[in-house]
Amino acid sequence: MVENNLLENLARLGFPLMEVRPDLDVNQTMAELVSRKDMRLWEGFPVLLVNGAEDYSFSYDQVLALLGTEEDRRNFHTLVLVSLALYRHYHLAFVWSNQLKKGLAEDDLKLVGELASALARDQSFPVGETLFDSNRLKTMFNRYFEQNAEKARQLKEKHEELSLEFALSRLFSPKQKELFKKKLAGEVLTKTEREYYSRTVRKKVAALANPELHRLAQKLMDY
């Protein structure tokens, strides 16, 4: 896999956040990331693991089998433990991560606890020959969740906007809807628009504002 392909696959897995395509080989991508020994990429490993394990086809054993050296296998295992420690630090639990922990030896579970403590104290710790900076690791992970939350917020706002547009279209003609929005925005209406608004749109708005009508409509929706 050439450099561009690796970076493209990492982008699909959330580094940075983008939609993952179904043709992505999660395990191959993770194996190559580990073998690169690039701190910038390793700091994003917990994000990649969340995305790969939650929605796609991550397999610990398959990644391990794809790694060609014992050093790479040790580094991969440690990166998984670092990820579990980071999730523990943020009180995050996933079905797949709980399954992973069930297969860990006592020494590994102890190390996860020690790494979580190091993260809480902002202490650096080694992975292979590389020293991890706790603050950088947490910043990378926080950025992922902030972007994810922003994306969810934007989708919610878009949904609400489309829902409102649909509701308005059911109640008002296109011209009436236009006047409704202009009046709501405080825009100046022409004399003709004011007359039409007062004669037609205002009556509908008054009906919509009636709390008893709203209560009855809600009741009917429950039937």
ABEGO torsion letter per residue (X at the ends): XBAAAAAAAAAAAGOBBBBBBAABBAAAAAAAAAAAGBAAAAAAAAAAAAAAAAABABBAAAAAAABABAAAAAAAAAAAAAAAAAAAAAGBBBAAAAAAAAABBAAAAAAAAAAAAAAAAGBBBBBEABBBBAAAAAAAAAAAAAAAAAAAAAAAAAAAAAAAAAAAAAABBAAAAAAAAAAAAGBBBBAAAAAAAAAAAAAAAAAAABAAAAAAAAAAAAX
